[in-house]
Amino acid sequence: MARLVAERADILPILAELFREHGYEGASLSLISERTGLGKGSLYHFFPGGKEEMAAAVLEEIDGWFERRIFAPLRNSTDAAQSIAETLDAVEVYFAQGRRICLVSAFALDHTRDRFTAAIRDYFIAWRDALAAALQRLGHAPAISTDLAEDVLGAIQGGLVLARAIGDPSAFQRAVARSKYLLAMPGPSEPRCTVE
């Protein structure tokens, strides 16, 4: 069903869902036109660079949301424990308790990655580093903080993949719950397992 689109920002959520449902290659201009209710001329008016510009804009929008709701609070909160708990809650809501795939991860796993390498890399590095910064404020050593942050990102992304693969969103919910538990535990005094 076509929606009413008045400006470029109105199109981004529609595009994001199309890319989630069909992938970058599968989201054809005719499908985008049908879903947005805009002709190809109007689409090119909003996105002169075509579908690649559309995907870049969606990735930028996702990155902006994560910067405001996840990365900045993790980096800047005076209560690191609270910011970790709140951002994990926000991640659960964002991914609809495991019913919504991570578009950045989906792009990272197919041929689309080559088009958006920097945006994909920067998104995951920012997330890892922001979480590690919060963990350091809790007293963890830098290497331990990075290890824990990578464990949690792996659990979240793996939980999303598993939830999708087996058709059970609770797999993601359990991954987030385990991450909350892991981050609440006191860490060892030496790095756990850093691979060089």
WOBEL-V622649 format. One record per residue. RES is the residue in one letter. OMEGA is omega as a letter, one per 40 degrees, with the letter a starting at -180 (999 if undefined). D_CENTER is the distance of its C-alpha to the mean C-alpha in Angstrom with 2 decimals. Layout:
BEGIN
<<RES & OMEGA & D_CENTER> <RES & OMEGA & D_CENTER>>
END
This chain:
BEGIN
<<M & a & 26.37> <A & i & 26.16> <R & i & 24.92> <L & a & 26.54> <V & a & 24.82> <A & a & 26.36> <E & a & 24.14> <R & a & 21.26> <A & i & 18.74> <D & a & 19.88> <I & a & 18.85> <L & i & 15.17> <P & i & 14.10> <I & i & 16.61> <L & a & 15.40> <A & a & 11.76> <E & i & 13.38> <L & i & 15.87> <F & i & 13.59> <R & a & 11.87> <E & a & 15.49> <H & a & 17.30> <G & a & 15.26> <Y & a & 16.08> <E & a & 19.68> <G & i & 20.33> <A & a & 19.44> <S & i & 22.92> <L & i & 24.27> <S & i & 26.62> <L & i & 23.93> <I & i & 22.01> <S & i & 25.41> <E & a & 26.24> <R & a & 23.10> <T & a & 23.22> <G & a & 27.02> <L & i & 27.34> <G & a & 29.57> <K & i & 28.65> <G & i & 30.53> <S & i & 28.49> <L & i & 25.20> <Y & i & 26.55> <H & i & 27.72> <F & a & 24.19> <F & a & 22.72> <P & i & 25.65> <G & i & 23.62> <G & a & 23.01> <K & i & 20.09> <E & i & 18.72> <E & i & 18.71> <M & a & 17.08> <A & i & 14.08> <A & i & 14.03> <A & i & 14.28> <V & i & 11.39> <L & i & 9.12> <E & i & 11.02> <E & i & 10.61> <I & i & 6.82> <D & i & 7.51> <G & i & 10.44> <W & a & 9.13> <F & i & 7.10> <E & a & 10.34> <R & a & 12.54> <R & a & 11.31> <I & a & 9.87> <F & a & 11.03> <A & i & 14.41> <P & i & 15.49> <L & a & 14.93> <R & a & 16.87> <N & a & 19.51> <S & i & 20.39> <T & i & 23.91> <D & a & 23.16> <A & a & 20.61> <A & i & 21.00> <Q & a & 20.42> <S & i & 17.32> <I & a & 15.80> <A & a & 16.89> <E & a & 15.77> <T & i & 12.20> <L & i & 12.00> <D & i & 13.64> <A & i & 11.24> <V & i & 8.28> <E & i & 10.92> <V & a & 11.76> <Y & a & 8.51> <F & i & 8.31> <A & i & 12.08> <Q & i & 13.29> <G & a & 12.20> <R & a & 13.40> <R & a & 10.35> <I & i & 8.63> <C & a & 5.19> <L & i & 6.69> <V & i & 5.70> <S & i & 7.16> <A & i & 9.77> <F & a & 10.77> <A & a & 11.06> <L & i & 13.41> <D & a & 15.77> <H & i & 18.08> <T & a & 15.64> <R & a & 14.42> <D & i & 17.79> <R & a & 17.36> <F & a & 14.13> <T & a & 14.52> <A & a & 14.41> <A & a & 11.30> <I & a & 9.34> <R & a & 11.38> <D & i & 11.20> <Y & a & 7.46> <F & i & 7.93> <I & i & 11.39> <A & i & 10.78> <W & i & 8.78> <R & a & 11.60> <D & i & 14.27> <A & i & 13.58> <L & i & 13.72> <A & i & 16.70> <A & i & 18.36> <A & i & 18.35> <L & i & 19.77> <Q & i & 22.38> <R & i & 23.46> <L & i & 24.09> <G & i & 26.45> <H & i & 24.73> <A & a & 25.80> <P & a & 23.42> <A & i & 23.33> <I & i & 22.79> <S & i & 19.96> <T & i & 18.13> <D & a & 19.02> <L & i & 17.80> <A & i & 14.43> <E & i & 14.04> <D & a & 15.45> <V & i & 13.00> <L & i & 9.87> <G & i & 12.01> <A & a & 12.93> <I & a & 9.64> <Q & i & 8.65> <G & i & 12.38> <G & i & 12.77> <L & i & 10.57> <V & a & 12.67> <L & i & 15.78> <A & i & 15.44> <R & a & 15.24> <A & a & 17.99> <I & i & 20.39> <G & a & 19.73> <D & a & 19.36> <P & a & 16.41> <S & i & 18.26> <A & i & 17.27> <F & a & 13.71> <Q & i & 15.50> <R & i & 17.82> <A & i & 15.26> <V & i & 13.92> <A & i & 17.64> <R & i & 18.58> <S & i & 16.05> <K & i & 17.63> <Y & a & 20.96> <L & a & 20.34> <L & i & 19.33> <A & a & 22.37> <M & i & 24.74> <P & a & 26.73> <G & i & 26.00> <P & a & 28.74> <S & i & 30.58> <E & i & 29.89> <P & a & 26.80> <R & a & 26.01> <C & i & 25.35> <T & a & 24.46> <V & a & 24.86> <E & 999 & 26.35>>
END
